[in-house]
Each structure stands twice: as C-alpha cells, then as structure tokens.
Amino acid sequence: MEPVGPNGEAIIDYTIFDAIRAGFGKVVFIIRESFADAFREKFDAKLKAKIDVEYVFQELDNLPEGFTLPLGREKPWGTAHAILVAKDAVKEPFCALNADDFYGRNAYEVMADFLTKSKDDAEYSMVGYELKNTLSDHGSVSRGICSVDNNQNLIKIVETKKIVKREESVISIEEDGRELPLTGNEHASMNIWGFKPSIFETLENKFIEFLKTQINKPKSEMYIPSVVFEMIEEQKATVKVLEAHSPWFGVTYKEDKPIVVNRLRKLIDEGEYPEKLWS
C-alpha cells in the first residue's frame, strides 16, 4: 500500500487498473484479517462498479483438519498456501501474482488471452521476463530461472538466491562463494501465474504432505513455484511460458522506491496511464 503514484496510488492500483483493461472481472485480495479495514477503506469505494472485489484471509491457523498451529509460529505458510486459502472465492481460470510488483499492461493482456483460450484444465501458464530487466541496482535479488522446451512449455525452475549486476554483466553468487556468469537473457519467473481451479485440489494434498514434515520448522514455507515444478515432474500439468513486452519493476530495497516513482511518472507522461488513475 506504499504510495508511488502522483495521487497516492500504490503499485497494486496499477495492477488492478491493467487487469480491468485486459478483461479480468474480479479481484481477490489475499491478506491477513487485521489488514482488512485498511484495504476496504483504500479500495472498496474507488473499485465499486469497476470490478468485483472479494477478500480472503491467510491466517496461520488456517490449517487442514488434524493439524494444530505450533506455539510461536509467526511466519506465513508461503505463496502456495496463500493461493490455497482463496479456493472458495475462485471458481474460474485466474491469475495469481505478487501485490507489490509492477508487471506492466501487456502481462495482463497475454495472461487474459491464455486463460480465455486454454481449455485444458491441466494447462497452466506463467509470464516470463528477461532476467536483466528484473534486477536491482542496490543489492542482490532472488529469482526463479526458467528453462523451456521448443513449445515454450516450462521444463524447470532453478531458484537462484543471490543474483547481482556487475557493470555490464550478471552474476549468480553461490552458497560456497563461487561466482557464476549469467547472460541476463534467461527467463525469470516473477510469480505471475495463470491457473485453473483444478490447482486447488493439488494444493490441498501437497499442503498436507508439507505439514507432515515441516509444520514444526518455524521458517518453513511452501512456495508456488516448487509446487508447479513438482506437478510438471509428475506429469500432472503443463505450464506455458508467456512473453510480456512490458516492464517489470518493484521495491526490493528502500532505495528502489524513487526509481519506481520515476518509471511510473514516465509511463504517465507517455500516456500509458492517466494522471489520476481512478478519476
């Protein structure tokens, strides 16, 4: 909800604006219940009659039958759990994404086109960005590096935890300190996914399996890329990697915020967005 637009708009405002333009009909906020009043105050009035709005709550004790929240657990259960808690609110093909990332108008257009045309319940998608366009000037970033086949289907995601820019080069720093060169042209997953409601049954089953071994580890999380990759390996799903010809940016470090503000200003000046988004 950090303001970055000229009239106090957050990145998520631009997300919803672009989604509406691309034809999406509903937005589901996955939040903690303690944030609900602040979200409703910020969004309900301005989105009324523009798009359906629903709220679901990712609470720590939202666990399957037979499991109890461990004493002292504070960390959320991860992005896969976040999507799982929306199962009663989502009955149609949907896009799941990070609320604090700017994906660009074209990302929603290519995603909407895929979700409209794809008729296979086991065919999912993700939007891939060129790695070099997703880095920060102010420190390392963690990215899922994707491999695709000749049909642009996802084969593999490698979670690469420390990627840095070095002048004109891109480097991955391994846990043992080795520096591995990257081209910068690799497909990077920025956590914008296209799913069908069929994903929920798999998420339920995999979350139960996750809890059986991880519930008492205070920092354990179930990540959606890991679940998707398991489904690919098990031949339970295919994932089409879509290319978006739009910019990605986000606030990974506090020093990134002025860059985000300036890039939005440039897009507004170019006519991509109105000066006042919800006028």
Residue frames relative to the residue before (quaternion, step in Angstrom):
aa qw qx qy qz dx dy dz
M 1.0000 0.0000 0.0000 0.0000 0.00 0.00 0.00
E 0.3767 0.7326 -0.4792 0.3030 3.59 1.29 0.14
P 0.4059 -0.7323 0.4837 0.2550 3.63 -0.70 1.01
V 0.0057 0.7987 -0.6011 0.0276 3.56 -0.95 0.96
G 0.6412 0.5184 -0.3177 0.4682 3.60 1.25 -0.35
P 0.6860 -0.5249 0.3183 0.3906 3.61 -1.22 0.35
N 0.7628 0.2840 -0.1830 0.5513 3.61 1.20 -0.38
G 0.7149 -0.4778 0.2417 0.4496 3.53 1.07 0.82
E 0.3863 0.7283 -0.4887 0.2855 3.61 1.22 0.24
A 0.3262 -0.7028 0.5979 0.2051 3.54 -1.17 0.71
I 0.6847 -0.4452 0.3523 0.4570 3.59 -1.25 0.19
I 0.6456 0.5451 -0.3304 0.4205 3.59 0.94 -0.84
D 0.5604 0.5773 -0.3939 0.4445 3.62 1.15 -0.46
Y 0.6800 0.4730 -0.2867 0.4813 3.58 0.93 -0.89
T 0.5767 0.5732 -0.3650 0.4535 3.58 1.13 -0.64
I 0.7069 0.4559 -0.2658 0.4709 3.58 0.77 -1.06
F 0.6195 0.5492 -0.3355 0.4496 3.59 1.00 -0.82
D 0.6864 0.4707 -0.2774 0.4799 3.59 0.91 -0.94
A 0.6372 0.5326 -0.3312 0.4479 3.59 1.00 -0.78
I 0.6308 0.5205 -0.3283 0.4726 3.59 1.00 -0.81
R 0.6607 0.5106 -0.3101 0.4546 3.59 0.92 -0.90
A 0.6953 0.4725 -0.2704 0.4692 3.58 1.10 -0.69
G 0.6366 -0.5822 0.3129 0.3973 3.59 1.25 -0.07
F 0.4286 0.6833 -0.4861 0.3363 3.60 1.20 0.18
G 0.3014 -0.8131 0.4846 0.1146 3.56 -0.98 0.89
K 0.7908 0.1788 -0.1017 0.5765 3.58 1.23 -0.18
V 0.1430 -0.7487 0.6380 0.1095 3.55 -1.16 0.65
V 0.1261 -0.7718 0.6211 0.0515 3.56 -0.95 0.97
F 0.2191 -0.7672 0.5923 0.1120 3.56 -0.61 1.16
I 0.1400 -0.7665 0.6229 0.0693 3.59 -0.76 1.05
I 0.1674 0.8040 -0.5301 0.2111 3.55 -0.18 1.33
R 0.5348 -0.5336 0.5000 0.4234 3.53 -1.30 -0.13
E 0.5989 -0.6066 0.3825 0.3564 3.55 -1.03 0.78
S 0.6032 0.5783 -0.3563 0.4180 3.60 1.10 -0.61
F 0.6692 0.4789 -0.2992 0.4830 3.61 1.23 -0.37
A 0.4496 0.7563 -0.4216 0.2194 3.59 1.24 -0.39
D 0.6720 0.5025 -0.3172 0.4418 3.60 0.82 -0.92
A 0.6513 0.5120 -0.3166 0.4619 3.59 0.96 -0.84
F 0.6569 0.4990 -0.3118 0.4715 3.60 0.97 -0.81
R 0.6651 0.5002 -0.3184 0.4540 3.59 0.86 -0.90
E 0.6404 0.5221 -0.3271 0.4585 3.57 1.00 -0.78
K 0.7074 0.4698 -0.2660 0.4561 3.58 0.98 -0.84
F 0.8318 0.3097 -0.1088 0.4476 3.60 0.90 -0.92
D 0.6035 0.6264 -0.3877 0.3051 3.61 0.87 -0.82
A 0.7059 0.4745 -0.2860 0.4414 3.59 0.74 -1.03
K 0.7382 0.4392 -0.2621 0.4398 3.60 0.75 -0.98
L 0.7017 0.4419 -0.2783 0.4846 3.62 1.17 -0.44
K 0.4329 0.7082 -0.4611 0.3136 3.58 1.25 -0.17
A 0.8339 0.1439 -0.1681 0.5056 3.56 -0.93 1.03
K 0.6253 0.5208 -0.3489 0.4648 3.62 1.26 0.00
I 0.7738 -0.1181 0.1250 0.6096 3.58 1.02 -0.85
D 0.5157 -0.6156 0.4896 0.3396 3.58 -1.13 0.63
V 0.1417 -0.7946 0.5886 0.0456 3.55 -1.01 0.88
E 0.0453 0.7797 -0.6231 0.0410 3.55 -1.00 0.87
Y 0.2409 -0.7639 0.5855 0.1250 3.55 -1.17 0.67
V 0.0038 0.7525 -0.6582 -0.0211 3.56 -1.08 0.79
F 0.3418 -0.7827 0.5021 0.1361 3.52 -1.09 0.78
Q 0.2271 -0.7554 0.6043 0.1125 3.53 -0.82 1.10
E 0.0444 0.8104 -0.5774 0.0887 3.54 -0.01 1.33
L 0.6190 -0.5852 0.3834 0.3568 3.56 -1.12 0.67
D 0.7294 0.4257 -0.2428 0.4772 3.59 1.05 -0.74
N 0.4572 0.6434 -0.4750 0.3891 3.59 1.25 0.33
L 0.2300 0.7951 -0.5030 0.2488 3.51 0.39 1.37
P 0.5975 -0.5635 0.4164 0.3899 3.61 -1.16 0.47
E 0.6604 -0.4991 0.3860 0.4072 3.54 -1.27 0.41
G 0.7565 0.3615 -0.2795 0.4678 3.54 -0.97 0.91
F 0.7055 0.3951 -0.2567 0.5293 3.60 1.27 -0.16
T 0.1749 -0.7815 0.5953 0.0657 3.56 -1.08 0.85
L 0.5369 -0.6339 0.4512 0.3262 3.57 -0.98 0.85
P 0.4053 -0.7176 0.5061 0.2543 3.61 -0.74 1.00
L 0.5660 -0.6016 0.4509 0.3383 3.54 -1.11 0.74
G 0.8152 0.2664 -0.2034 0.4723 3.57 -0.88 0.95
R 0.4697 0.6682 -0.4564 0.3530 3.62 1.23 -0.09
E 0.0495 -0.8133 0.5797 -0.0070 3.60 -0.78 1.05
K 0.6605 0.5313 -0.3054 0.4338 3.59 1.08 -0.70
P 0.5091 -0.6242 0.4894 0.3341 3.64 -0.99 0.76
W 0.5768 -0.6385 0.4061 0.3077 3.56 -1.23 0.52
G 0.6915 -0.5105 0.2765 0.4298 3.62 1.20 0.15
T 0.7072 -0.5009 0.3149 0.3871 3.54 -1.33 0.30
A 0.6128 0.5347 -0.3648 0.4533 3.61 1.08 -0.58
H 0.6414 0.5027 -0.3137 0.4873 3.59 1.03 -0.77
A 0.6090 0.5606 -0.3525 0.4367 3.60 1.02 -0.75
I 0.6770 0.4645 -0.2914 0.4909 3.58 0.93 -0.86
L 0.6235 0.5666 -0.3384 0.4192 3.59 0.99 -0.83
V 0.6770 0.5058 -0.3216 0.4272 3.62 0.87 -0.83
A 0.6349 0.5315 -0.3332 0.4510 3.62 1.25 -0.22
K 0.3808 0.7819 -0.4521 0.1980 3.61 1.25 -0.05
D 0.6890 0.4687 -0.2995 0.4646 3.63 1.00 -0.64
A 0.6824 0.4831 -0.2792 0.4722 3.58 1.25 -0.33
V 0.7474 0.3627 -0.1781 0.5274 3.58 1.24 -0.43
K 0.0057 0.8210 -0.5676 0.0616 3.56 -0.52 1.22
E 0.6990 0.4212 -0.2337 0.5285 3.58 1.30 0.05
P 0.6664 -0.4405 0.3662 0.4773 3.63 -1.21 0.12
F 0.0212 -0.8344 0.5473 -0.0612 3.57 -0.89 0.91
C 0.3561 -0.6808 0.5999 0.2230 3.49 -1.39 0.37
A 0.1075 -0.7793 0.6158 0.0446 3.58 -0.90 0.95
L 0.1053 0.8175 -0.5508 0.1315 3.57 -0.80 1.01
N 0.5882 -0.5519 0.4550 0.3773 3.53 -1.36 0.16
A 0.4502 -0.7204 0.4642 0.2507 3.56 -0.88 0.95
D 0.7376 0.4177 -0.2348 0.4757 3.60 1.14 -0.46
D 0.5847 0.5304 -0.3926 0.4719 3.59 1.21 0.50
F 0.2969 -0.7191 0.6000 0.1863 3.56 -1.09 0.78
Y 0.1566 -0.8390 0.5194 0.0423 3.57 -0.49 1.23
G 0.4748 -0.6912 0.4348 0.3283 3.61 1.14 -0.39
R 0.6619 -0.5677 0.3357 0.3564 3.55 -1.10 0.82
N 0.6844 0.5184 -0.3070 0.4106 3.59 0.82 -0.96
A 0.5620 0.6026 -0.3893 0.4117 3.60 1.12 -0.55
Y 0.6943 0.4599 -0.2721 0.4820 3.58 0.96 -0.86
E 0.6158 0.5481 -0.3454 0.4483 3.56 1.10 -0.62
V 0.7009 0.4438 -0.2856 0.4798 3.59 0.84 -0.92
M 0.6313 0.5245 -0.3347 0.4630 3.58 1.10 -0.64
A 0.6496 0.5077 -0.3175 0.4684 3.59 0.93 -0.86
D 0.6347 0.5282 -0.3282 0.4586 3.59 1.00 -0.81
F 0.6567 0.5018 -0.3114 0.4690 3.59 0.94 -0.85
L 0.7039 0.4787 -0.2824 0.4423 3.59 0.75 -1.03
T 0.6377 0.5232 -0.3205 0.4656 3.58 1.15 -0.59
K 0.7677 0.4064 -0.1946 0.4557 3.57 0.90 -0.95
S 0.6442 0.5401 -0.3372 0.4238 3.61 1.02 -0.68
K 0.1551 -0.8179 0.5522 0.0447 3.57 -0.73 1.10
D 0.5738 0.5837 -0.3751 0.4352 3.59 1.28 -0.10
D 0.4086 -0.7478 0.4711 0.2276 3.59 -0.57 1.17
A 0.7072 0.4284 -0.2584 0.4995 3.59 1.21 -0.39
E 0.5749 0.5520 -0.3945 0.4573 3.60 1.26 0.31
Y 0.0595 -0.7969 0.6009 -0.0193 3.54 -0.61 1.21
S 0.2250 -0.7758 0.5706 0.1478 3.58 -1.27 -0.08
M 0.0625 -0.7471 0.6530 0.1075 3.49 -1.39 0.13
V 0.3862 -0.6773 0.5658 0.2682 3.56 -1.21 0.48
G 0.1824 -0.7934 0.5753 0.0798 3.55 -0.80 1.06
Y 0.1671 -0.7701 0.6103 0.0806 3.55 -1.11 0.80
E 0.5434 -0.5839 0.4719 0.3756 3.55 -1.14 0.54
L 0.5585 -0.6568 0.3941 0.3183 3.55 -0.76 1.10
K 0.6666 0.5351 -0.3169 0.4109 3.60 0.85 -0.94
N 0.6869 0.4699 -0.2840 0.4761 3.59 1.20 -0.45
T 0.6780 0.4818 -0.2882 0.4744 3.60 1.26 0.13
L 0.5299 0.6648 -0.3871 0.3570 3.59 1.26 0.16
S 0.3839 -0.6997 0.5543 0.2363 3.54 -1.32 0.33
D 0.4421 -0.6751 0.5243 0.2719 3.56 -1.14 0.66
H 0.7200 0.4901 -0.2195 0.4395 3.57 1.25 -0.35
G 0.8167 -0.0952 0.0442 0.5675 3.60 1.18 0.29
S 0.6774 -0.4930 0.3621 0.4087 3.52 -1.32 0.01
V 0.1793 -0.7573 0.6170 0.1171 3.56 -1.29 0.42
S 0.3486 -0.6916 0.5873 0.2349 3.54 -1.32 0.39
R 0.0338 0.8109 -0.5805 0.0657 3.58 -0.79 1.01
G 0.3831 -0.6705 0.5804 0.2586 3.52 -1.24 0.55
I 0.1859 -0.7923 0.5747 0.0866 3.59 -0.46 1.22
C 0.2131 -0.8315 0.5101 0.0543 3.55 -0.63 1.20
S 0.1841 -0.7255 0.6506 0.1287 3.52 -1.24 0.68
V 0.1102 -0.8020 0.5859 0.0366 3.58 -0.97 0.87
D 0.4360 -0.6680 0.5265 0.2941 3.57 -1.26 0.42
N 0.7556 -0.4029 0.2659 0.4428 3.59 -1.27 -0.10
N 0.6877 0.4461 -0.2772 0.5012 3.59 1.26 -0.33
Q 0.5062 -0.6745 0.3867 0.3731 3.55 1.34 0.33
N 0.4168 0.6637 -0.5011 0.3670 3.56 1.11 0.71
L 0.5183 -0.6554 0.4619 0.2976 3.53 -1.01 0.87
I 0.2040 -0.7768 0.5876 0.0985 3.55 -0.92 0.98
K 0.8165 -0.0562 0.1339 0.5589 3.54 0.86 -1.01
I 0.1248 -0.7400 0.6522 0.1066 3.55 -1.24 0.59
V 0.1072 -0.7738 0.6218 0.0563 3.58 -0.84 0.98
E 0.3063 -0.7513 0.5572 0.1769 3.57 -0.56 1.19
T 0.0599 -0.8069 0.5868 -0.0328 3.55 -0.44 1.28
K 0.2648 -0.8733 0.3982 0.0927 3.53 -0.17 1.36
K 0.8060 0.1806 -0.0995 0.5548 3.62 1.10 -0.40
I 0.1216 0.7885 -0.5820 0.1573 3.53 0.03 1.38
V 0.0321 -0.8179 0.5737 -0.0288 3.57 -0.81 1.01
K 0.4192 -0.6525 0.5668 0.2779 3.54 -1.31 0.46
R 0.0388 -0.7742 0.6317 0.0074 3.53 -1.01 0.88
E 0.7767 -0.2464 0.1114 0.5688 3.57 0.01 1.31
E 0.8220 -0.1710 0.1405 0.5248 3.61 -0.46 -1.16
S 0.6728 0.4944 -0.2913 0.4670 3.60 1.24 0.03
V 0.2908 -0.7177 0.6050 0.1851 3.53 -1.38 0.30
I 0.0932 -0.8188 0.5660 -0.0203 3.57 -0.78 1.10
S 0.2129 -0.7189 0.6446 0.1493 3.53 -1.20 0.72
I 0.1970 -0.7796 0.5860 0.0998 3.57 -0.73 1.09
E 0.3001 -0.7856 0.5202 0.1489 3.57 -0.49 1.22
E 0.6903 -0.4929 0.3376 0.4081 3.56 -1.30 0.32
D 0.6987 0.4474 -0.2744 0.4861 3.59 1.11 -0.59
G 0.6326 -0.5741 0.3151 0.4134 3.57 1.30 0.21
R 0.4903 0.6573 -0.4433 0.3620 3.60 1.23 -0.18
E 0.2652 -0.7501 0.5871 0.1494 3.54 -1.14 0.71
L 0.0992 -0.8069 0.5822 0.0153 3.56 -0.61 1.19
P 0.3941 -0.7333 0.4978 0.2433 3.60 -0.78 0.97
L 0.1370 -0.7485 0.6429 0.0879 3.56 -1.18 0.69
T 0.5304 -0.6444 0.4376 0.3345 3.59 -1.12 0.49
G 0.4232 -0.6809 0.4842 0.3504 3.59 1.10 -0.71
N 0.6537 0.5125 -0.3063 0.4650 3.57 1.29 -0.28
E 0.4211 0.7216 -0.4598 0.3008 3.59 1.27 -0.04
H 0.5033 -0.6002 0.5195 0.3413 3.57 -1.25 0.50
A 0.1010 -0.7866 0.6074 0.0465 3.57 -0.83 1.00
S 0.3406 -0.7149 0.5732 0.2107 3.55 -0.97 0.88
M 0.1136 -0.8002 0.5876 0.0379 3.56 -0.77 1.06
N 0.5753 -0.6446 0.3476 0.3644 3.55 1.20 0.65
I 0.4942 0.5575 -0.5111 0.4287 3.56 0.78 1.06
W 0.0189 -0.8451 0.5229 -0.1102 3.52 -0.28 1.43
G 0.2239 -0.7338 0.6212 0.1599 3.52 -1.26 0.54
F 0.0011 -0.8268 0.5595 -0.0580 3.57 -0.57 1.17
K 0.3326 -0.6597 0.6224 0.2584 3.51 -1.42 0.20
P 0.6560 -0.5234 0.3486 0.4174 3.63 -1.13 0.40
S 0.5057 0.6568 -0.4193 0.3704 3.61 1.22 -0.30
I 0.5553 0.6308 -0.3907 0.3756 3.61 1.16 -0.47
F 0.6148 0.6133 -0.3570 0.3441 3.59 1.04 -0.72
E 0.6356 0.5224 -0.3422 0.4539 3.60 0.97 -0.75
T 0.6494 0.5068 -0.3116 0.4736 3.56 0.99 -0.83
L 0.6464 0.5210 -0.3216 0.4553 3.59 0.95 -0.85
E 0.6269 0.5351 -0.3388 0.4537 3.57 0.98 -0.81
N 0.6952 0.4801 -0.2796 0.4561 3.57 0.82 -0.99
K 0.6984 0.4688 -0.2806 0.4622 3.57 0.91 -0.91
F 0.6116 0.5371 -0.3638 0.4528 3.60 1.09 -0.55
I 0.6141 0.5297 -0.3433 0.4737 3.58 1.05 -0.71
E 0.6624 0.4930 -0.3042 0.4750 3.59 0.91 -0.91
F 0.6215 0.5428 -0.3301 0.4585 3.58 1.02 -0.81
L 0.6934 0.4950 -0.2856 0.4389 3.59 0.81 -0.99
K 0.5856 0.6027 -0.3733 0.3931 3.57 1.06 -0.67
T 0.7916 0.2872 -0.1470 0.5188 3.59 1.04 -0.70
Q 0.7783 0.3919 -0.1664 0.4615 3.60 1.12 -0.61
I 0.4574 0.7399 -0.4362 0.2303 3.61 1.18 -0.34
N 0.7462 0.4020 -0.2286 0.4789 3.61 1.01 -0.69
K 0.5391 0.5633 -0.4251 0.4597 3.57 1.26 0.35
P 0.4241 -0.7791 0.3928 0.2427 3.62 -0.23 1.27
K 0.7687 0.3482 -0.1882 0.5025 3.61 1.08 -0.62
S 0.4041 0.7294 -0.4711 0.2878 3.59 1.24 0.17
E 0.0027 0.7848 -0.6192 0.0255 3.58 -1.05 0.84
M 0.2907 -0.7206 0.5991 0.1932 3.55 -1.19 0.60
Y 0.1825 -0.8262 0.5305 0.0519 3.54 -0.42 1.30
I 0.5457 -0.6423 0.4263 0.3286 3.58 -0.97 0.81
P 0.6260 0.5232 -0.3889 0.4279 3.71 0.85 -0.61
S 0.6382 0.5293 -0.3330 0.4491 3.59 1.02 -0.76
V 0.6447 0.5125 -0.3182 0.4696 3.58 0.99 -0.84
V 0.6564 0.5131 -0.3114 0.4571 3.58 0.90 -0.92
F 0.6603 0.5072 -0.3137 0.4565 3.58 0.91 -0.89
E 0.6225 0.5256 -0.3380 0.4711 3.60 1.04 -0.75
M 0.6491 0.5198 -0.3170 0.4561 3.59 0.97 -0.82
I 0.6296 0.5178 -0.3302 0.4758 3.58 1.05 -0.75
E 0.6661 0.5063 -0.2999 0.4583 3.57 0.90 -0.94
E 0.7077 0.4408 -0.2467 0.4940 3.57 1.05 -0.80
Q 0.3956 -0.7424 0.4439 0.3085 3.59 1.37 0.02
K 0.4064 0.7009 -0.4757 0.3424 3.55 1.05 0.84
A 0.7976 0.0873 -0.0467 0.5950 3.58 1.27 -0.21
T 0.1938 -0.7046 0.6564 0.1875 3.51 -1.38 0.30
V 0.1863 -0.7793 0.5921 0.0864 3.55 -1.18 0.62
K 0.2417 -0.7703 0.5781 0.1183 3.55 -0.60 1.17
V 0.2706 -0.7533 0.5787 0.1563 3.59 -0.85 1.00
L 0.1817 -0.8013 0.5678 0.0497 3.55 -0.48 1.28
E 0.2879 -0.7530 0.5640 0.1792 3.57 -1.04 0.72
A 0.1521 -0.7815 0.6015 0.0658 3.54 -0.86 1.02
H 0.2404 -0.7644 0.5835 0.1317 3.54 -0.87 0.98
S 0.5156 0.5819 -0.4441 0.4453 3.52 0.74 1.12
P 0.5730 -0.6269 0.3982 0.3466 3.59 -1.11 0.52
W 0.1965 -0.7070 0.6557 0.1777 3.52 -1.31 0.46
F 0.2112 0.7519 -0.6216 0.0600 3.54 -1.14 0.58
G 0.0124 -0.7965 0.6039 -0.0291 3.53 -1.23 0.51
V 0.4891 -0.6406 0.5060 0.3074 3.53 -1.34 0.15
T 0.0673 -0.8008 0.5951 -0.0105 3.55 -0.06 1.32
Y 0.7722 0.1213 -0.0513 0.6216 3.55 1.08 -0.82
K 0.6360 -0.5527 0.3637 0.3972 3.59 -1.13 0.61
E 0.6223 0.5545 -0.3388 0.4364 3.57 1.15 -0.62
D 0.5834 0.5933 -0.3686 0.4146 3.59 1.26 -0.31
K 0.5362 0.6725 -0.4092 0.3047 3.61 1.10 -0.57
P 0.6630 0.4888 -0.3417 0.4525 3.68 0.78 -0.81
I 0.6133 0.5434 -0.3503 0.4538 3.59 1.08 -0.66
V 0.6422 0.5141 -0.3113 0.4758 3.58 0.99 -0.88
V 0.6468 0.5210 -0.3173 0.4577 3.58 0.89 -0.92
N 0.6880 0.4832 -0.2823 0.4620 3.60 0.91 -0.92
R 0.6619 0.4983 -0.3201 0.4595 3.61 0.97 -0.77
L 0.6273 0.5072 -0.3372 0.4854 3.59 1.06 -0.67
R 0.6217 0.5457 -0.3378 0.4490 3.57 1.00 -0.82
K 0.6501 0.5168 -0.3079 0.4643 3.56 1.00 -0.87
L 0.6574 0.5048 -0.3095 0.4661 3.61 0.95 -0.86
I 0.6313 0.5150 -0.3268 0.4789 3.58 1.06 -0.71
D 0.6628 0.5060 -0.3015 0.4624 3.58 0.93 -0.91
E 0.6774 0.4763 -0.2842 0.4832 3.59 1.15 -0.63
G 0.5614 -0.6445 0.3664 0.3677 3.59 1.28 -0.01
E 0.4247 0.7175 -0.4587 0.3073 3.60 1.26 0.15
Y 0.7837 0.0977 -0.0428 0.6120 3.57 1.16 -0.69
P 0.5077 -0.6305 0.4761 0.3436 3.60 -1.11 0.55
E 0.6465 -0.5262 0.3860 0.3952 3.54 -1.20 0.49
K 0.7586 0.1677 -0.0890 0.6233 3.55 1.00 -0.89
L 0.3903 -0.7975 0.4083 0.2121 3.53 -0.19 1.35
W 0.8191 0.2453 -0.0960 0.5095 3.58 0.84 -0.96
S 0.2393 0.7946 -0.5264 0.1848 3.60 1.05 0.63
